[in-house]
Amino acid sequence: MTDVAQRNDDLTTWTDDLWQAAVAGDEYAATDAALAALDHGVDMETLLIEVVARVQARVGQEWAANRITVAQEHSATAVNERVIAALALHPATRDAARAEPGRGRITVACVDGEWHGLPARLLAEVLRLRGWRVDHLGAQVPTPHLIAHLHRTGPDAVALSSSIATRLPAAHAAITACQATGTPVLVGGAAFGLDGRYARLLGADAWAPDARAAADRLDGDLPAVAPASRHSTDDLPHLDDQEYTLVTRSASRLVRHVMSELEQRVPEMARYTAQQRRHTAEDIAHLVDFLATALYLNDPELFGGFLTWMAGILTARGVPASVLHPALDLIASRLTEFPRATATLAHARAALRAAESRAAGPA
């Protein structure tokens, strides 16, 4: 067996061990597995990125496939956070951080409303290993608080994380506000698209697909900050039509309308429990939020992608994806005077029908 093959086998073993402990909610076994990997020669950065991060990605995948519950997903995430904390305090981490020359100061934060904090924490620890002084502000950082911190500390750059696309309008405001202080902004996380398309659209100075790539980017020349005279609306002139603003302001009324009319179109709802009704209302609210975000970005693909993802989530839970069609029709019936929203909904319907056709297979 080659050295590379042996290394991959070893990483698979450690990943499997950590997964079993995390999904069982056993933080002691999980920490023991991570520390054992260190004892067997896995370097700290590799352990964080190729073991812990992969386990966390699997947590999300298993939840989406309905193979673990929401409670298990939350528990496993909490275990992984405790593992990262244990590794951050390990003497090997401190020694590695001290061994590197000081490279400057970085602020790492999640955008306002983004509660998935683990990716940002991973980046913070990787940057510390590489000799950066890191201010890790955690999840859901209000933009005014972030800016106050920048004025107080004067970092060399800001790294902003967001996993949920509906937080992109908030991310846009944060990016522009940080740049107005003269601080370059690197962004990352699933919200910005697999290829970073939304990072570019929203004017970020740099984008990275994962913690290691972000650290590599910051190890080179820091990105040049966008001009201070730039405003967030300069990036998105389509917002002048006010569709995003009007849909956002009417979101709660739109959700109530769809819920009130949906029972007539989906007779099965008459037998729903209170919990099922609450989940249905939450799903409709997510639809409206993603539609608004697609309008903000002027990207129908974002809403179509979310809709097909939601269809998969529902199907995995025994709910036919066809229930989404009447909800889309009801949303569209209230937005007939919004041309971009109408086109976005039409695109989403086509994407949903295509997904249903693929799932059904050959006739």
C-alpha positions as CSV (number, residue, x, y, z in Angstrom):
1,M,0.0,0.0,0.0
2,T,1.3,3.4,-0.9
3,D,1.9,6.1,1.7
4,V,-1.0,8.1,0.2
5,A,-3.4,5.2,0.3
6,Q,-2.3,4.4,3.9
7,R,-2.9,8.0,4.9
8,N,-6.4,8.0,3.3
9,D,-7.2,4.8,5.1
10,D,-6.1,6.2,8.4
11,L,-8.1,9.4,7.9
12,T,-11.2,7.3,7.0
13,T,-10.7,5.3,10.2
14,W,-10.5,8.5,12.4
15,T,-13.4,10.0,10.5
16,D,-15.6,6.9,11.1
17,D,-14.6,6.8,14.8
18,L,-15.5,10.5,15.3
19,W,-18.8,10.1,13.3
20,Q,-19.9,7.2,15.5
21,A,-19.2,9.1,18.7
22,A,-20.8,12.4,17.4
23,V,-24.0,10.8,16.2
24,A,-24.2,9.0,19.6
25,G,-23.9,12.3,21.4
26,D,-20.8,11.1,23.2
27,E,-18.4,14.0,23.5
28,Y,-15.9,12.1,25.6
29,A,-15.5,9.3,23.0
30,A,-15.4,11.9,20.2
31,T,-12.7,13.9,21.9
32,D,-10.7,10.7,22.6
33,A,-11.0,9.8,18.9
34,A,-9.6,13.2,17.8
35,L,-6.8,13.1,20.4
36,A,-5.9,9.5,19.3
37,A,-5.6,10.7,15.7
38,L,-3.1,13.4,16.9
39,D,-1.2,10.8,18.8
40,H,-0.9,8.7,15.6
41,G,0.7,11.6,13.7
42,V,-2.3,13.4,12.1
43,D,-1.4,17.0,12.0
44,M,-3.8,19.5,13.6
45,E,-4.9,21.3,10.5
46,T,-5.6,18.0,8.7
47,L,-7.5,16.8,11.6
48,L,-9.7,19.9,11.7
49,I,-10.4,20.0,7.9
50,E,-10.3,16.4,6.7
51,V,-11.8,14.8,9.8
52,V,-13.9,17.1,11.9
53,A,-15.2,19.1,8.9
54,R,-16.1,16.0,7.0
55,V,-18.0,14.5,9.9
56,Q,-20.0,17.8,10.2
57,A,-20.8,17.7,6.5
58,R,-22.0,14.1,6.9
59,V,-24.2,15.3,9.8
60,G,-26.0,17.6,7.4
61,Q,-26.3,15.0,4.7
62,E,-27.7,12.4,7.1
63,W,-30.3,14.8,8.4
64,A,-31.3,15.7,4.8
65,A,-31.8,12.0,4.0
66,N,-33.9,11.6,7.2
67,R,-31.5,9.1,8.6
68,I,-30.9,11.1,11.8
69,T,-33.3,13.3,13.6
70,V,-33.1,17.1,14.2
71,A,-32.2,16.4,17.8
72,Q,-29.4,14.1,16.7
73,E,-28.2,16.7,14.2
74,H,-28.0,19.3,16.9
75,S,-26.4,16.9,19.4
76,A,-23.7,15.8,16.9
77,T,-23.0,19.4,16.0
78,A,-22.6,20.3,19.7
79,V,-20.2,17.3,20.1
80,N,-18.1,18.5,17.1
81,E,-17.9,22.0,18.6
82,R,-16.6,20.5,21.9
83,V,-14.0,18.5,19.9
84,I,-12.8,21.7,18.2
85,A,-12.6,23.4,21.6
86,A,-10.6,20.5,23.0
87,L,-8.2,20.6,20.0
88,A,-7.9,24.4,20.3
89,L,-6.6,24.0,23.9
90,H,-4.3,21.1,23.1
91,P,-0.6,21.8,23.7
92,A,0.2,20.8,20.1
93,T,-2.1,23.6,18.9
94,R,-0.5,26.2,21.1
95,D,3.0,25.1,20.2
96,A,2.2,25.1,16.5
97,A,0.7,28.6,16.8
98,R,3.7,29.9,18.7
99,A,6.2,28.4,16.2
100,E,4.8,30.4,13.3
101,P,5.9,34.1,13.0
102,G,3.1,36.6,13.6
103,R,1.3,37.2,10.3
104,G,-1.2,39.9,11.4
105,R,-4.7,40.1,12.8
106,I,-7.9,38.7,11.4
107,T,-11.5,39.0,12.5
108,V,-13.6,36.0,11.9
109,A,-17.4,36.2,12.2
110,C,-20.7,34.9,11.0
111,V,-23.0,37.4,9.3
112,D,-26.0,38.7,11.2
113,G,-28.7,36.0,11.5
114,E,-26.3,33.2,10.6
115,W,-26.4,30.6,13.4
116,H,-24.2,27.9,11.8
117,G,-21.0,28.9,13.6
118,L,-18.9,25.8,13.2
119,P,-17.3,26.7,9.8
120,A,-16.1,30.0,11.1
121,R,-14.7,28.3,14.2
122,L,-12.8,25.9,12.0
123,L,-11.3,28.7,10.0
124,A,-10.4,30.6,13.2
125,E,-8.4,27.6,14.5
126,V,-6.7,27.0,11.2
127,L,-5.6,30.6,11.0
128,R,-4.3,30.4,14.6
129,L,-2.2,27.4,13.6
130,R,-0.7,29.4,10.8
131,G,0.4,32.3,13.1
132,W,-2.5,34.8,12.8
133,R,-3.9,36.6,15.8
134,V,-7.6,35.8,15.5
135,D,-10.6,37.6,16.9
136,H,-13.4,35.0,16.6
137,L,-16.7,36.7,17.2
138,G,-18.9,33.7,16.7
139,A,-22.4,33.3,15.2
140,Q,-25.0,35.9,14.4
141,V,-22.9,39.0,14.7
142,P,-24.9,42.2,14.1
143,T,-23.1,44.4,11.6
144,P,-22.9,47.5,13.8
145,H,-21.2,45.4,16.5
146,L,-18.8,44.0,13.9
147,I,-17.9,47.5,12.6
148,A,-17.4,48.8,16.2
149,H,-14.9,45.9,16.7
150,L,-13.0,46.8,13.5
151,H,-12.7,50.4,14.6
152,R,-11.4,49.3,17.9
153,T,-8.9,46.6,16.8
154,G,-7.9,47.5,13.2
155,P,-7.5,44.0,11.7
156,D,-5.7,43.3,8.5
157,A,-8.8,41.6,7.1
158,V,-12.2,40.3,7.9
159,A,-13.4,36.7,7.2
160,L,-17.2,36.4,7.0
161,S,-19.0,33.1,7.0
162,S,-22.6,32.3,5.9
163,S,-24.2,28.9,5.3
164,I,-27.8,29.9,4.5
165,A,-28.5,31.9,1.3
166,T,-31.3,33.9,2.9
167,R,-28.6,35.7,4.9
168,L,-26.9,37.1,1.8
169,P,-28.7,40.5,2.0
170,A,-27.3,40.8,5.5
171,A,-23.9,39.6,4.2
172,H,-24.0,42.3,1.5
173,A,-24.5,45.0,4.1
174,A,-21.7,43.7,6.3
175,I,-19.3,43.4,3.3
176,T,-19.9,47.0,2.3
177,A,-19.7,48.3,5.8
178,C,-16.4,46.5,6.5
179,Q,-14.9,47.9,3.3
180,A,-16.0,51.4,4.2
181,T,-13.6,51.1,7.2
182,G,-10.8,50.2,4.8
183,T,-10.8,46.6,5.8
184,P,-10.7,43.9,3.0
185,V,-13.3,41.2,3.3
186,L,-12.9,37.5,2.5
187,V,-16.1,35.4,2.5
188,G,-16.9,31.7,2.6
189,G,-19.6,29.2,3.3
190,A,-22.3,27.5,1.3
191,A,-24.5,30.6,1.0
192,F,-22.0,32.2,-1.4
193,G,-22.4,29.4,-4.0
194,L,-20.2,26.5,-4.9
195,D,-18.1,28.7,-7.2
196,G,-18.3,31.8,-5.1
197,R,-20.7,33.5,-7.6
198,Y,-22.5,35.4,-4.9
199,A,-19.3,36.6,-3.3
200,R,-18.4,38.3,-6.6
201,L,-21.9,39.7,-7.1
202,L,-21.9,41.2,-3.6
203,G,-18.5,42.8,-4.0
204,A,-16.4,40.8,-1.6
205,D,-12.7,41.3,-2.0
206,A,-12.0,37.5,-2.0
207,W,-13.8,34.1,-1.6
208,A,-12.6,30.7,-0.5
209,P,-14.5,27.4,-0.7
210,D,-13.2,26.0,2.6
211,A,-11.0,26.8,5.6
212,R,-7.8,25.6,4.1
213,A,-8.3,27.6,0.9
214,A,-9.2,30.7,3.0
215,A,-6.0,30.3,5.0
216,D,-4.0,29.9,1.8
217,R,-5.6,33.0,0.4
218,L,-4.7,35.0,3.4
219,D,-1.2,33.6,3.5
220,G,-0.6,35.3,0.2
221,D,-1.1,39.0,-0.5
222,L,-4.1,40.3,1.3
223,P,-6.9,41.4,-1.2
224,A,-7.2,45.0,-2.1
225,V,-10.2,46.6,-0.4
226,A,-13.0,47.9,-2.7
227,P,-13.3,51.7,-3.0
228,A,-14.8,53.3,0.1
229,S,-17.1,55.3,-2.1
230,R,-18.9,52.2,-3.3
231,H,-22.4,51.6,-1.9
232,S,-24.2,48.3,-1.7
233,T,-26.8,49.4,-4.2
234,D,-24.0,49.9,-6.8
235,D,-23.7,46.1,-7.0
236,L,-27.4,45.4,-7.6
237,P,-29.1,48.1,-9.7
238,H,-32.1,45.8,-10.3
239,L,-33.1,46.5,-6.7
240,D,-34.5,49.8,-8.0
241,D,-37.7,48.0,-9.0
242,Q,-38.5,47.5,-5.3
243,E,-39.6,43.9,-5.8
244,Y,-37.3,42.6,-3.1
245,T,-38.4,45.2,-0.6
246,L,-42.1,44.8,-1.3
247,V,-42.0,41.0,-1.1
248,T,-40.0,41.1,2.1
249,R,-42.3,43.6,3.7
250,S,-45.4,41.5,2.8
251,A,-43.8,38.1,3.7
252,S,-45.9,37.4,6.8
253,R,-49.1,38.3,5.0
254,L,-48.1,36.1,2.1
255,V,-47.5,33.1,4.4
256,R,-50.9,33.6,6.1
257,H,-52.6,33.8,2.7
258,V,-51.0,30.6,1.4
259,M,-51.8,28.7,4.7
260,S,-55.4,29.8,4.6
261,E,-56.0,28.8,1.0
262,L,-53.9,25.7,1.0
263,E,-56.4,23.5,2.9
264,Q,-58.9,23.9,0.0
265,R,-56.3,22.7,-2.5
266,V,-54.7,20.0,-0.3
267,P,-57.6,18.2,1.5
268,E,-55.2,16.1,3.5
269,M,-54.3,19.2,5.5
270,A,-57.7,18.9,7.3
271,R,-56.2,16.0,9.2
272,Y,-52.9,17.6,10.0
273,T,-51.8,17.8,13.6
274,A,-50.8,21.2,15.2
275,Q,-47.2,20.2,14.7
276,Q,-47.7,19.4,11.0
277,R,-49.4,22.7,10.5
278,R,-46.5,24.5,12.2
279,H,-44.0,22.7,10.0
280,T,-46.0,23.5,6.9
281,A,-46.1,27.2,7.8
282,E,-42.3,27.1,8.4
283,D,-41.8,25.5,4.9
284,I,-43.9,28.2,3.3
285,A,-42.0,30.9,5.1
286,H,-38.8,29.4,3.8
287,L,-40.2,29.5,0.3
288,V,-41.0,33.2,0.6
289,D,-37.6,34.0,2.2
290,F,-35.7,32.2,-0.6
291,L,-37.9,33.9,-3.2
292,A,-37.0,37.3,-1.7
293,T,-33.3,36.4,-1.7
294,A,-33.5,35.3,-5.3
295,L,-35.0,38.7,-6.1
296,Y,-32.3,40.5,-4.2
297,L,-29.6,38.7,-6.2
298,N,-31.7,38.6,-9.4
299,D,-30.9,34.9,-9.7
300,P,-33.8,32.5,-10.4
301,E,-31.4,29.6,-10.1
302,L,-31.1,30.2,-6.4
303,F,-34.8,29.7,-5.8
304,G,-35.1,26.8,-8.2
305,G,-32.2,25.1,-6.5
306,F,-33.7,25.6,-3.1
307,L,-37.1,24.3,-4.3
308,T,-35.6,21.1,-5.7
309,W,-33.6,20.7,-2.4
310,M,-36.8,21.1,-0.4
311,A,-38.6,18.5,-2.6
312,G,-35.8,16.0,-1.8
313,I,-36.2,16.8,1.9
314,L,-40.0,16.3,1.8
315,T,-39.7,13.1,-0.3
316,A,-37.2,11.6,2.2
317,R,-39.8,12.2,4.9
318,G,-42.6,10.5,3.0
319,V,-44.3,13.8,1.9
320,P,-44.9,14.0,-1.9
321,A,-43.1,16.9,-3.5
322,S,-46.2,17.6,-5.5
323,V,-47.6,19.5,-2.4
324,L,-45.2,22.3,-3.4
325,H,-47.1,23.1,-6.6
326,P,-50.2,24.6,-5.0
327,A,-48.1,26.6,-2.6
328,L,-46.2,28.1,-5.6
329,D,-49.4,28.8,-7.4
330,L,-50.8,30.6,-4.3
331,I,-47.6,32.7,-3.9
332,A,-47.7,33.6,-7.6
333,S,-51.3,34.6,-7.4
334,R,-50.4,37.4,-5.0
335,L,-47.4,38.6,-7.1
336,T,-48.8,39.0,-10.6
337,E,-47.6,42.6,-10.8
338,F,-44.1,41.6,-10.0
339,P,-42.4,40.6,-13.3
340,R,-39.1,39.3,-11.8
341,A,-40.9,37.3,-9.1
342,T,-43.3,35.9,-11.7
343,A,-40.3,34.8,-13.9
344,T,-38.5,33.3,-10.9
345,L,-41.6,31.3,-9.8
346,A,-42.0,30.0,-13.4
347,H,-38.3,28.9,-13.5
348,A,-38.8,27.2,-10.1
349,R,-41.9,25.3,-11.3
350,A,-39.9,24.0,-14.3
351,A,-37.0,23.0,-12.1
352,L,-39.4,21.1,-9.8
353,R,-41.1,19.3,-12.6
354,A,-37.7,18.3,-14.0
355,A,-36.7,17.0,-10.6
356,E,-39.9,15.0,-10.2
357,S,-39.4,13.5,-13.6
358,R,-35.9,12.4,-12.8
359,A,-37.1,10.9,-9.5
360,A,-39.9,9.0,-11.3
361,G,-37.4,7.4,-13.8
362,P,-38.3,6.1,-17.2
363,A,-42.0,5.8,-17.9
